[in-house]
Amino acid sequence: MLFDLDGVLIDSTAGVTRVWRDWAVRNHIDPEVATHTAHGRRAIDTVRLLAPHLDAEAELLDLERREIAESHDVTVFPGAVRLLSSLPPLRWAIVTSGTRDLASHRLRVGGLPVPELMITASDIERGKPDPEPYLRGAGLLGLAPAACMAVEDAPNGLRSALDAGMRVFAVPTTYPVDELAMATELLPSLNALHATIVGDFIRLNW
């Protein structure tokens, strides 16, 4: 199983919104457009898309610092602890658009384990919606993409996992249901998903 982080395992929406609204105002960009665009996308790609005149690398460093500082109110979604604890450590990974330092910090704030297997914005050349992140995630698990199931909350992440050749559960925590229609299955929440280990396989029920 491959999990997106923000919007799937943890709720960091409040801090993300504060940081991106402030960034947008300072750079004369519509704050609503900036926050909507930033979800499910690497920060550096959002800067390149919305403000191509800025130094994207420098902006990324500042945004990462700000997002870490604004992660104090991160919470864990219901069902996340139960689901992760039911999975063997080497049978799941996180695939996130956040940087490794930011993802690790948010996991610790939320009280979730920092997994041995994790693909972050720091590890890839092309972020979601490109399939590279999820292809790399499948590689970490040593499995073909078709043998993996992804869990996502954002259209960019859904497209990334689907184009990688995976089935995808979607949870409507960040985007409305109609923007998640491409998902293989739509869950009301992560709390609805249960995993049972049967031999070398993970059996999912929802």
FENUR-V754892 format. One record per pair of residues at least 12 apart in sequence whose ideal C-beta (glycine too) atoms are under 8 Angstrom apart, sorted by sequence separation. I is the first residue (numbers start at 1). J is the second residue. D is the distance in Angstrom with one decimal. If there is no record, write none. Layout:
i/j/d
I/J/D
I/J/D
This chain:
i/j/d
34/46/7.4
37/49/6.6
44/56/5.1
47/59/4.6
124/136/6.2
158/170/6.1
193/205/7.7
194/206/7.0
21/34/6.8
37/50/6.2
44/57/7.2
47/60/6.8
123/136/6.7
137/150/7.9
170/183/3.5
193/206/5.0
20/34/4.8
21/35/6.1
119/133/5.4
134/148/7.6
150/164/8.0
169/183/6.6
172/186/7.1
192/206/5.0
20/35/4.7
44/59/7.5
103/118/6.7
168/183/5.1
169/184/6.9
170/185/7.3
171/186/7.9
34/50/6.2
43/59/7.6
44/60/4.5
47/63/7.5
134/150/6.1
150/166/4.9
152/168/5.6
168/184/5.1
169/185/5.1
170/186/5.2
171/187/5.2
172/188/7.7
173/189/7.6
33/50/7.2
43/60/5.4
103/120/5.3
119/136/4.8
149/166/6.5
150/167/7.4
151/168/7.3
152/169/7.3
153/170/6.7
167/184/4.2
168/185/7.7
169/186/7.6
170/187/6.9
171/188/7.9
17/35/5.2
20/38/4.8
100/118/7.2
119/137/4.9
148/166/5.0
149/167/5.2
150/168/4.7
151/169/4.7
152/170/5.6
153/171/5.2
167/185/7.5
169/187/5.4
171/189/6.0
16/35/7.2
145/164/4.7
146/165/5.3
148/167/8.0
149/168/7.3
150/169/7.2
151/170/7.8
152/171/7.7
153/172/7.4
171/190/5.7
187/206/5.9
43/63/4.8
100/120/4.3
117/137/7.8
145/165/3.9
146/166/7.0
149/169/6.7
151/171/6.9
153/173/4.9
154/174/5.8
155/175/6.4
162/182/6.5
29/50/5.6
43/64/6.9
94/115/5.6
99/120/5.8
100/121/7.7
101/122/7.7
119/140/6.6
144/165/7.7
145/166/5.1
153/174/4.6
154/175/6.0
185/206/6.9
16/38/6.6
29/51/6.6
93/115/6.1
96/118/7.4
98/120/6.1
99/121/5.0
100/122/4.3
118/140/7.9
153/175/6.7
158/180/6.5
162/184/7.9
16/39/7.2
27/50/8.0
92/115/6.9
94/117/7.5
95/118/7.8
96/119/7.3
97/120/8.0
98/121/6.0
99/122/5.0
100/123/7.2
117/140/4.5
159/182/7.1
27/51/5.4
43/67/7.7
93/117/3.6
94/118/4.6
95/119/4.7
96/120/5.5
97/121/5.5
117/141/6.8
155/179/5.4
158/182/5.4
169/193/6.6
92/117/7.3
93/118/6.0
94/119/7.2
96/121/7.2
155/180/6.9
158/183/5.6
20/46/7.9
24/50/7.9
89/115/7.1
90/116/6.9
93/119/6.7
94/120/7.8
128/154/7.7
129/155/7.5
134/160/5.3
138/164/6.9
27/54/7.0
89/116/5.9
90/117/6.8
129/156/4.3
133/160/5.7
134/161/4.6
153/180/7.8
155/182/7.4
84/112/6.8
128/156/4.4
129/157/7.5
132/160/7.8
138/166/7.4
84/113/7.0
128/157/5.2
131/160/5.5
135/164/4.9
81/111/7.9
97/127/5.7
129/159/3.9
130/160/6.3
131/161/7.6
134/164/3.8
67/98/7.6
71/102/7.6
81/112/7.0
97/128/5.6
128/159/7.3
129/160/5.0
152/183/7.3
7/39/6.8
74/106/5.2
80/112/6.7
128/160/4.0
131/163/4.1
134/166/6.1
6/39/7.7
7/40/7.5
68/101/7.0
130/163/7.7
131/164/3.9
68/102/5.7
71/105/5.9
76/110/4.6
129/163/7.3
131/165/7.8
64/99/5.3
67/102/5.5
71/106/5.1
74/109/4.7
75/110/6.7
76/111/6.6
4/40/7.5
23/59/7.8
74/110/5.0
76/112/6.1
97/133/7.6
64/101/6.6
68/105/5.2
72/109/6.9
169/206/7.6
64/102/5.5
71/109/5.4
95/133/4.9
60/99/7.7
95/134/5.7
151/190/7.2
23/63/6.5
95/136/7.6
95/137/4.3
151/193/7.4
23/66/7.7
19/63/6.5
22/66/7.5
93/137/5.1
19/66/4.7
93/140/5.1
19/67/5.2
93/141/6.0
92/141/7.9
91/141/7.0
16/67/6.8
19/70/5.3
90/141/7.4
15/67/6.4
18/70/5.3
149/202/7.9
16/70/7.8
43/97/7.7
15/70/3.7
42/97/4.7
43/98/7.8
95/150/7.2
149/204/6.7
15/71/5.2
41/97/5.7
43/99/7.6
15/72/7.4
40/97/6.2
15/73/6.3
12/71/6.3
14/73/5.5
15/74/6.8
97/156/7.7
97/157/7.7
12/74/4.9
95/157/8.0
11/74/6.8
10/74/5.3
11/75/4.8
10/75/6.8
11/76/7.5
10/76/5.6
11/77/5.9
95/161/8.0
9/76/6.8
10/77/6.7
9/77/6.3
8/77/7.1
10/80/7.3
9/80/4.6
8/80/7.9
9/84/7.5
44/121/7.1
43/121/7.2
42/121/4.4
45/127/5.1
44/127/7.8
9/94/7.4
42/127/3.7
1/87/6.3
41/127/6.4
42/128/7.4
41/128/6.3
40/128/5.9
3/92/6.7
5/94/5.3
1/91/6.8
2/92/7.2
3/93/7.4
4/94/7.5
6/96/6.8
1/92/4.5
2/93/5.5
3/94/5.4
4/95/6.2
5/96/4.0
6/97/7.8
1/93/7.9
2/94/7.6
3/95/7.1
4/96/6.1
6/98/6.5
2/95/5.1
4/97/7.9
5/98/6.4
12/106/5.8
77/171/7.9
10/106/5.7
77/173/7.0
10/107/7.3
5/103/5.6
9/107/8.0
6/106/7.2
10/110/4.7
5/106/6.9
9/110/7.6
5/107/7.4
10/112/6.9
9/112/6.3
91/197/7.9
83/190/6.5
86/194/7.5
87/195/5.9
86/195/5.0
88/197/6.7
79/189/6.5
80/190/5.8
83/193/6.1
86/196/7.4
87/197/7.7
78/189/6.5
79/190/4.1
83/194/7.4
86/197/7.5
91/202/6.3
40/152/7.6
77/189/7.1
78/190/6.9
79/191/3.4
83/195/6.1
40/153/7.2
41/154/7.8
77/190/5.1
78/191/4.4
79/192/7.3
39/153/7.9
40/154/2.7
77/191/7.6
79/193/6.7
39/154/5.2
40/155/6.7
41/156/5.4
87/202/6.9
40/156/3.9
39/156/7.9
40/157/4.8
2/134/6.2
40/174/7.5
2/137/4.5
39/174/5.3
2/138/7.2
39/175/7.3
2/141/7.5
8/151/5.3
8/152/6.6
8/153/5.2
2/148/5.5
4/150/7.4
7/153/3.4
1/148/7.1
2/149/7.2
3/150/7.5
4/151/6.5
6/153/7.8
7/154/6.3
1/149/5.4
2/150/4.6
3/151/5.0
4/152/4.9
1/150/7.7
2/151/7.3
4/153/6.2
1/151/6.9
4/154/7.2
4/157/5.1
2/161/7.2
13/173/8.0
13/174/6.7
11/173/7.0
8/171/6.2
2/166/7.3
7/171/7.4
8/173/7.3
7/173/4.9
7/174/4.3
9/190/7.5
8/190/6.7
1/195/7.2
1/202/6.5
